[in-house]
Structure formats: C-alpha cells, structure tokens
C-alpha cells in the first residue's frame, strides 16, 4: 500500500512544492503587512489547495486508466482505497500544519474582531471540514468516477463561497451555529463528527470498489 502512496506523492511532487511555497510566501507577506485579515487569507488559500491535490491524484488514475491496472494486480480494494486516503491525509495535514505554525507565530492578537485563540479554533474546525470534503471526493471518485467528482466539488465550493453566507439571511430564525457549546467543545465535537464521516467515506469506498471487482 505504501508504494501506492509514494507513487501518488511522487507524481504530485511539483504541485506539493508549489503549494507549500505559496503558503510560505503568504506567511512572509502576512508578517510584513500584519493585516488582521492575513491569517484568514492564508487559510482560505491553503485549504482549497488540498482539494486540488485530491482532485489531481484521482485525475491521474482516470487519465492513465491506472485504477483498472491496479485492480488487475494482487492488491485488495482496501489497499487501493487506503493509499488514496493516506496520501490525501498526509498532504492535507502537512499543508495545514505549515500554515497553522506560521499563523501561531504571527504577532497578531485581534483577528477580524476575534481573539487569536478563537480564530485558531475556527481554523481547526475548517480543517476538519476540508478533510471531510476530501474524503467525500475520494468516495465519489470510486463510486461514480472523476467527472462527477469534479462536478460535485464545484458545487461544494460554490456553496461554501456563497451559500454559507446566505443561509443566515434566508433563514434568520434557524440560529445557525448557535449550539451553546464553547469554542473548545465545538472543536472537539467537530473533530468527532469529522472522524466518523471520514471513516464512513473510507468504508464506503472500499465496499464500492469491492462490488466493482466482483462485477
């Protein structure tokens, strides 16, 4: 399995270097500008880049028809799915860790009206969200293929960019995000929910690929 992970990382080595380079450039710019919006801009750039990586490793499989080749080898469906999830998790967590360490080092205490701790919790929560999105994309790839994966990704990004801001206005009585939990409790709850969803998408991907092998 790890050979497959290394293969995906090797094929995406330039994209990984570019992504880390972009994050580092943004961090340097943030230290120079010291705008209270700088950390949000950094993460708003870094998070979607992890989605691009996930899309690309699946696109390579689709473009080269290598998934069919892998299924012809003495590899189980679990090994093939594990390789995709491991590569996605490694890159997503790596990019997030670099951005988060840089954010912690910024001499900014007030970020868009929120404290640094509150902002850190918010950024961790969004990291959990993007891990779930990446897991969903991999599941969609194994189930329906790259074309639908790309379409659903576009719809998700549109919803995050525009729908998330419109929901409170469309449904003012719904009281979105008013759960009564503290920031730490909310982050822990989000982490538990993310782990459950990632597990379900991982398990579902294995089952889908096993059914395809039987057919």
Secondary structure, DSSP 8 states (H G I E B T S, - for coil): -HHHHHHHHHHTHHHHHHHHHHHHHHHHHHHHH--TTHHHHHHHHHHHHHHHHHHHHHHHHHHHTHHHHHHHSS--HHHHHHHHHHHHHHHHHHHHHHHHHHHHHS--SEETTEEHHHHHHHHHHHHHHHHHHHHHHHHHHHHH-HHHHHHHHHHHHHIIIIIHHHHHHHTGGG-TT--S--HHHHHHHHHHHHHHHHHHHHHHHHHHHHHHHH-
